[in-house]
Amino acid sequence: MIQKTSLPIEPISVRIPEACRLTGIGRSKLYELIAEGRIEVVKVGAMTLVPYASLKDLIDVGRGSANS
């Protein structure tokens, strides 16, 4: 019998409210970062999706500059 392990699945993208919750960034600041091109978004109809990798990159870049 093959055992399946429950590994957490990383989302491909999240909506704006979830992006705010995950990063701790307020909605207005998140939209500023989007306008500056520091966070990418994907529009699907009226829905705005934020690639999860873009949020991780933002935090990684911030951590790198804090360590310099």
DRENBAFI-416069 format. One record per residue: x negated, y negated, z negated of N, C-alpha, C in turn. Coordinates in steps of 0.1 Angstrom, whole numbers, padded with zeros to 4 digits, always signed. Each point is the difference from the previous one (the first is absolute). Last residue first. Layout:
<recs>
XYZXYZXYZ
...
</recs>
This chain:
<recs>
-0224-0438-0046-0012-0006+0007-0006-0011-0009
+0041+0026-0008-0012+0007-0004-0013-0006+0005
+0044-0015+0012-0001-0002-0015-0013+0006-0005
+0013+0006+0045-0005-0013-0002-0001-0004-0014
+0016+0043+0011-0013-0002+0005-0006-0014-0002
+0045+0011-0010-0009+0006-0010-0014-0002+0004
+0033-0015+0030+0000-0008-0013-0009+0005-0010
+0008+0026+0039-0008-0012+0003-0002-0009-0012
+0028+0037-0004-0014+0004+0001-0009-0012+0003
+0047-0006-0001-0005+0002-0013-0015+0004+0000
+0022-0005+0041+0000-0013-0007-0006+0002-0014
+0007+0039+0025-0011-0008+0005-0001-0013-0007
+0037+0027-0009-0012+0005-0006-0012-0007+0004
+0040-0012+0020+0000-0004-0014-0012+0005-0007
+0007+0014+0044-0003-0015+0000-0001-0005-0014
+0013+0045+0008-0014-0002+0002-0004-0015-0001
+0046+0013+0001-0006+0002-0013-0015-0002+0000
+0034-0026+0033-0008+0013+0000-0007+0001-0014
+0046-0026+0008-0014-0003-0002-0007+0013-0001
+0049-0020+0023-0008+0011-0007-0014-0004-0001
+0052-0022+0011-0015-0003+0000-0006+0011-0009
+0049-0005+0030-0007+0005-0012-0015-0003+0002
+0036-0007+0032-0001-0011-0009-0008+0003-0012
-0012+0028+0041+0013-0008-0001-0002-0011-0009
-0038+0020-0006+0008+0010+0006+0015-0006-0001
-0055-0018-0007+0014-0003+0001+0007+0012+0007
-0047-0005-0029+0006+0006+0011+0015-0003+0000
-0049-0023-0023+0014+0005-0001+0004+0006+0013
-0048-0014-0031+0007+0001+0012+0014+0005-0003
-0037-0031-0027+0008+0012-0001+0008+0001+0013
-0030-0035-0002-0007+0009-0010+0008+0013-0003
+0011-0041+0028-0005+0012+0007-0007+0009-0009
+0025-0042-0009-0014-0001+0001-0007+0012+0008
+0047+0000-0012-0003-0011+0010-0014-0002+0003
+0011+0032-0033+0004+0005+0013-0002-0011+0011
-0007-0011-0045-0011+0009+0005+0003+0006+0013
+0033-0027-0020-0012-0008+0003-0011+0009+0006
+0038+0021-0017+0003-0006+0013-0011-0009+0004
-0003+0019-0043-0001+0010+0010+0002-0005+0014
+0006-0029-0036-0014+0002+0002-0002+0011+0011
+0044-0008-0015-0005-0012+0008-0015+0002+0003
+0021+0034-0027+0005-0001+0014-0005-0011+0008
-0030+0019-0041+0014-0006+0002+0003+0000+0015
-0034+0036-0022+0000-0013+0006+0015-0004+0002
-0016+0043-0017+0001-0010-0010+0000-0014+0005
-0002+0045+0023-0012-0009-0001+0001-0009-0012
+0036+0030+0011-0012+0008+0000-0013-0008-0003
+0043-0021+0005+0000+0008-0012-0014+0008-0001
+0009-0025+0039-0001-0009-0011-0002+0008-0013
+0011+0023+0038-0014-0005+0001-0003-0009-0011
+0044+0015+0004-0009+0011-0005-0015-0004+0001
+0033-0029+0018+0001+0001-0015-0009+0010-0006
+0000-0004+0049-0005-0011-0008+0001+0001-0015
+0000+0046+0027+0007-0013+0002-0006-0011-0009
-0029+0043+0018+0010-0004-0010+0006-0013+0004
-0031+0045+0023+0003-0014-0001+0011-0002-0011
-0022+0041+0006-0006-0006+0011+0002-0015-0001
-0003+0033-0044+0009-0005+0011-0008-0007+0011
-0016+0042-0032-0002-0015+0001+0009-0005+0012
+0005+0044-0034+0000-0004+0014-0001-0016+0000
-0015+0040-0038+0007-0012+0003-0002-0004+0015
+0000+0051-0015-0009-0011+0001+0008-0013+0003
+0009+0052-0017+0007-0013+0001-0010-0011+0000
-0005+0053+0017-0003-0010-0011+0007-0013+0003
+0009+0054+0013+0000-0013+0005-0003-0009-0012
-0010+0054+0013+0004-0010-0010-0001-0014+0006
+0007+0052+0021-0007-0013+0001+0006-0009-0010
-0001+0056+0001+0008-0012+0000-0009-0013+0000
</recs>
